[in-house]
Amino acid sequence: MRASYDVAIAGGGIVGAACAAACAAAGLTAVVVEPGPIGGGATAAGMGHIVVMDDSPAQMALTRDSRERWIELAAELPADVDYLACGTLWVAADAEEMAEVRRKKGVYDAAGLRAEVVDGRALAEAEPNLRPGLAGALLVPDDAVLYPPCAARWLIEKSGADLVREKAAGIGGGGIELRGGGRIAAGVTVNATGCWAPELTPGIAVRKRKGHLAITDRYPGFVSHALVELGYLKSAHSTSADSVAFNAQPRHTGQVLLGSTRQFGAEGGEVELPILSRMVKRAREYMPRIGELTVIRCWTGFRAATPDKLPLIGPCPEDPKLYLATGHEGLGITTSLATGALVADAILGRASAIPREPYSPGRSPGPLPYGRASDRISAGEEAR
């Protein structure tokens, strides 16, 4: 342990780990404060979908930059990270959703990203366990999936950052106060504690959003791509605070990971059978035979949500030596590497690959919805 560090990071999930790796790569000394397992919490609960999203230009820039960084790292990743370049199929049920497929294709084309419109016949050939009669899909071949906890642990090991196995009790530009007593001094501190970030930095626009996931036993070849329904567009005006959507991913093991659900205002971490049943029912509507598979585990996690669906990355206006790296909602795994790069760039005062301003903690993201009718589920985001 050092007497002082350039950067002290509260939170050992994948975002905190990516911040440590990026800072260390930039020549900064770093320490991570995390009482639990590295890659625990929301990271351990996540689906691990590495995906480009296009809800807004800023979201697309961050997810695209981070996906490129994951692709560059892929050859270095150890086997237990389970990186699988399976691509994503955004599944369209009908003509209305095929119109969204074509819209997304235009956005990807304009950005110079690979994407392909797939008709119903080609979709059935690619994923024969989907129900017959689906209209088609958008194939995004460069998306991937991975196992988030092992990815976080590898990033920490790669960084060489020191670890302090205690809970942060306070954080500021001069360091981190420890729950057990004592203090870690640092030139810059980073709050990367996900949905618990407001406990250390009160007043920031971050709230918990609960999600459920389930994983099956091994059924090699049952699913080949990350499958995401486009039907969430039709549920945009739902009056329900709890949302479900079909999301299925393959694993090298042959297991199938199923999602996803979204709940505001659900504070307990227990598995809730009514919404889990809705999630499985939705999955069976798209893949009828999935009901024949054995689910071996179900779990929940909490995403860190912001009102405008963009994370808070960068220095706090009130304390420029205190940085935030939180609010990634269901895209924390995808955007972790870009987040780490933005944090390191800002600390060093150097230019970034993408503009930092859209993610600034000093912006006004607006009031956070709590299950309002216009709260739209975005099923491509991994449940955390």
FENSUL-V702455 format. One line per field, one symbol per residue. ss: DSSP state (A for helix, B for strand, O for the rest). phi: phi as a letter, one per 30 degrees, with the letter a starting at -180 (. if undefined). A space follows every 50 residues. Layout:
ss=???
phi=???
This chain:
ss=OOOBBBBBBBOOOAAAAAAAAAAAAOOOOBBBBOOOOOOOAAAAAOOOBB OOOOOOAAAAAAAAAAAAAAAAAAAAOOAAAOOBOOOBBBBBOOAAAAAA AAAAAAAAAAAOOOOBBBBAAAAAAAOOOOOOOOOBBBBBOOOBBOOAAA AAAAAAAAAOOBBBOOOBBBBBOOBBBBOOOOBBBBBBBBBOOAAAAAAA OOOOOOBBBBBBBBBBBBOOOOOOOBBBBOAAAOOOOOOOOBBBBBBBBB OOOOBBBBBBBBBBOOOOOOOOAAAAAAAAAAAAAAOAAAAAOOBBBBBB BBBBBOOOOOOBBBBBOOBBBBBBBBOOAAAAAAAAAAAAAAAAAAAAOO OOOOOOAAAOOOOOOOOOOOOOOOOOOOOOOOOO
phi=.cdabdbcccjcddddddddddddddjcdbbccadcddididdddddidc bdcbdaeddddddddddddddddedddddddhdbdciccddcdadddddd edddeddddddicdabdcddddddddbdddddjddlacccdcdabacded dddddddddiddccdbcdcabadclbdcddjjbcdadbcbcbcidceddc bdjddbbdbdbcbbbcddbeidbcbdcbdcddddcdcdcddcbbadabbd bedjdcccbbbbbciccddddcddddddddeddddcbedddddcdcabab abdccbdcicdcbkddedbdccccbaidhccddecedddeddddddddic dcdbddedcddddcdjdddbiddddcdcdddddb
